[in-house]
Amino acid sequence: MKVYHGTIITCNETMDVNAYLVEDAGKIVYVGDQLLDIYKDAPRIELEEKVLMPSFVDTHMHFASYALFASTLDVRDSEDFSDLEGKLLAY
């Protein structure tokens, strides 16, 4: 069992980012922002400036684009220029 501490990108439907991931025998048994007491004695790996993503995720999303997409305004569903203008002004 290993505890990873740092930036954990879950790649779930809401793109949650958590602080802890616990792996046991190759399986993820816990992901969250608080480390549960039952895992406190497990060896801990500090990620520091690194990021951990589960290996079964298709990273073809061009991982470097994640930060760009997460921090910009998505206007793909704009219906017309007026709708686009409203979204830009609100942003």
Buried (B, 14 or more C-beta within 10 A) or exposed (E): EEBBBBBBBBBEEEEEBBBBBBBEEEEBEBBEEEBEEEBEEBEBBEBEEEEBBBEEEEEEEEEEEBEEEEEEEEEEEBEEEEEBEEBEEEE
